Amino acid sequence: METFPDLPVFAVLNNLNKKSNSEDDEEDSYQEPDVETKLEAAIKEVFFWVKSPLPPHTPDSSMANSTELDEPKTELAKQQTLVNYLKNSLTFALQVQQCIPVVCQLLGSKNTTDVLEAIHFFVTAVEFGVSAAVVGVRRMMVLIWSQEATVRDAVVDAYRTLYLEPKDKNQRFIASSIVKNLSGLVVGSTCGDLTSLEALVTQFVKSGHIGPQVIKALWERFNDKSNAVSEEDARAAVHLIAMCAQAEPDIVKSNVEVLIQEGLGTRAENDYLLALGTCTALLKITSPKEKGKLPSEPFRFEADNSLFERLKVILVKGMTDANTSYWIPLADQAVRVIYELSETPDEVCVKLLRELTQALNDVCSEATQTQGEGVPEEPAKSSLVTCMLTRLLAVAGQVAFKQTVYMEDDVLTEMKRRLTLTEDNKKGRRKSRVGAGNGSKVRSKYSEMEEDMALAGASAEDTEAEFIRKLCEMEILSTDNFLSGLYPLIIGVCSNSAKFSDPDLQTAATLALARFMIVSSQFCESQLQLLFTLLEKSPSPVIRSNLIIALGDLTFRFPNLVEPWTSHLYARLRDDSSHVRKTTLQVLTHLILNDMVKVKGQISELATCIVDPDDRISGLAKLFFHELAKKGTSMYNMPDIISRLSDPDIGVEENNFHIIIKYIFSHIEKSKHCESLTEKLCHRFRATRTDRQVRDLSFCLSQLTFSEKAISKLLENFQCYADKLVDNDVYGHFCQIISKSRQFIRPEAKVSLEELEKKIEQAHTKGLEEGEIENKASKSSVVVKGKTKVVKPRNNSRQKNKSNKENINENEDDETDIVSPLKPKRTTRGNKSVRKPRYTLDSDEEDDEALFDIGREGEYERDLDDDDSLLTKPSQKRSKKGKVSLTPLYSPAT
């Protein structure tokens, strides 16, 4: 070892060096293990020597006096430096806290680099202990669904760094830390956050970052009944177990008994959230269905399994507990578990419904006996009966819905699986027989038989599907079924909102009614009138939103039944509640983009959502039209949209109209569609009734991109809008068309463009000149009337009567154009001529007239009184040619 400089700091090392050189070589083998220890001791000596105060020395007296004077200044300078440092640190911390909302917005940026930098910022902020950064960490969880692979990988890396890599060497402590970190994410998460977290956990399990040690720690945390683990920790643990089982179902399948004993035991009778999480974990046992593959044999328990018994006990005991709001969610999840895991779920659910009904009857009988004894009814008892009725109807609706799904999905899938296995066995036998024979004739016969079997298998599947539909249609709500005794009760509650005024009861009853309607088309058709009446008149936004979602399912299941009522569905886009408008927009977007509802003129209601004051609704509407533009020609039915938006009855302001049209027309890119729209919009000028409609049409034309053919279309149809160019706004829009076309049009088409410009100028100036002439003429007529003398007629009674009669006749002739439709013009005796209706349609302008007159084609009148009367069913009277017959503006004189 080399010697260190002769300084006090290295004195210890020099002493160690001298001692090591003085020892014999025989002891080298024994000193090797102590070298690290000696070196560590030496470093400690150096460290403590540096940190220790300097040894006292005897300076000169003059130097001592100056040092004593400088000590207060030095101490003050140190304190000032420390204060400035703390101030700067606080300012920096506040700046970081304030910038977090801005960085959260960057998580939704379209630029991938911004998103990646925002993710890196939040990871760094959490590592440095910035408390507000947790908000950003939760918000970036949803980016696991991003279409960009780099963003998804960055999110996975960020959560692995923050939650799965604790700084510890002990494997048990590492697993415990991971469980604690993930539990913190689960607590306080919304449903959307839990779904995103499930995707993350599933990916971690598949990649091995969450291994057997972590799974074991989760089960220990779930089973631990000590005070060290709270109820919230146990709920979070069972949720994480369910998330891990999404990737490996054996995690739950091998511990079903533990879930039943702990998750559905005595603790669950008082903790419904724990039971709810346990049901979620049990649902992960069933393997997901993969397209194109033969489904595996279903994993199901016997009907007398303790799982179903415990679920029934928890629900029946909690039926009378009116203080909890988690009973109905638990009941819905329990019914799902029964239909997913029981071999005979209908029997289990019928027993459950009978016991719940019996519990309700017992409470009702007690209340009846109390009233019979003359004791006034207690409000608590009445509210308990209402609560129990609400829960019974909720479970009945869920059972009816899940029974239909079970029949049409699970039973039909199992029948197909067995049929496929039978056919495969038969094919295997035939192949073995054909393999024994070597002739080509045998092989050709085998191929023919195989084709016949394929056709027979397809027809057999169709037959089975039709058989299942008939069962659902006729049997589920038949008189022999237990559910048949409940739907009259549901209808009675929905129809008598005054008697059953409890909002929770009405919500459960309307949702149960919608679920019963999904079961049978006959029941659906009979109750559609009641359903739409509830949708129109219910004061609860929750009920209206639930019914909108249910109508989306009914439209998919029974499209022909719901189609006449579609206008009532569109009407909810103008609902007072933003939640109802958003739900309606989402449902209609799903139906239209999946071709379940045809795109008609009513799509203009969706266009008005672009200018909705709620930013979420506006964004969803823009996204809808963006996706609709990708579907082909559905976007180019613009005249109907424009006419409805321009109609004064709809009430879209002109500025909002411009915003809507600018966004929609930005998706029209093909020149062929621009040319077609140009011609149609030009024809629409003849059918306009107000100046606003003229301005709107000209504005729409100014938003198109004009090619040479489109310019020629404007020239050909110039007479349609020539008289409208006197309006300065209309003229300005056509000037925009000219200036815009000059930038992109070819030199060959400049002649047509100049000709169009000249005609526009002439029509505009001519209109102005005619307007000035009319103004002058009106002024001169006023002057002439003022100068002429009024000559009084003679007092001739006959002449006076004759003139009065003539004036009356003239007035009657003048007023014939504004006769009320309810009061037709009187006719004199002997004059039985019938006046024709006032509407007139040109042969080529029928669509134009219908466009702006909004004759409500395809719609029906809606007269909603203040009482509880039902909506009338839409009329579908059509003429022989298939068009809706027009109604005259007044009745013909009789």
Secondary structure, DSSP 8 states (H G I E B T S, - for coil): -----SSGGGHHHHHHHHHHHHS-GGGHHHHGGGHHHHHHHHHHHHHHHHHS--------HHHHHHHHHHHHHHHHHHHHHHHHHHHHHHHHHHHHHHHHHHHHHHTT-S-HHHHHHHHHHHHHHHHTT-TTHHHHHHHGGGGGG-S-HHHHHHHHHHHHHHHS--S-S-HHHHHHHHHHHHHHHHTT--HHHHHHHHHHHHHHHHHTSS-HHHHHHHHHHHH--STTS-HHHHHHHHHHHHHHHHH-THHHHTTHHHIIIIISSTGGGT-HHHHHHHHHHHGGGS----TTS-------B-TT-HHHHHHHHHHHHHTT-TT-S-HHHHHHHHHHHHHHHBSSHHHHHHHHHHHHHHHHHHHHHHHHHHHHTT----HHHHHHHHHHHHHHHHHHHHHHHHHHHIIIIIIHHHHHHHHHHHHHHHHHHHHHHHHH---HHHHHHHHHHHHHHHHHHHHHHHHHHHHHHHHHHHTTTSTTSGGGGTHHHHHHHHH-TTTS--HHHHHHHHHHHHHHHHH-HHHHHHHHHHHHHHHHH-S-HHHHHHHHHHHHHHHHH-HHHHGGGHHHHHHGGG-S-HHHHHHHHHHHHHHHHTTSS---GGGHHHHHGGG-SSHHHHHHHHHHHHHHGGGSGGGG-HHHHHHHHH-TTT---HHHHHHHHHHHHTT---HHHHHHHHHHHHHHGGG--SHHHHHHHHHHHHTS---HHHHHHHHHTHHHHGGGTTSHHHHHHHHHHHHHHHHHS-GGGHHHHHHHHHHHHHHHHHHHHHHHHHHHHHHHHHHHHHHS--------HHHHHHHHHHHHHHHHHHGGGG--TTS-----TT-------S----TT-HHHHHHHHT--TT-------SS----------B-TTSSB----SS----
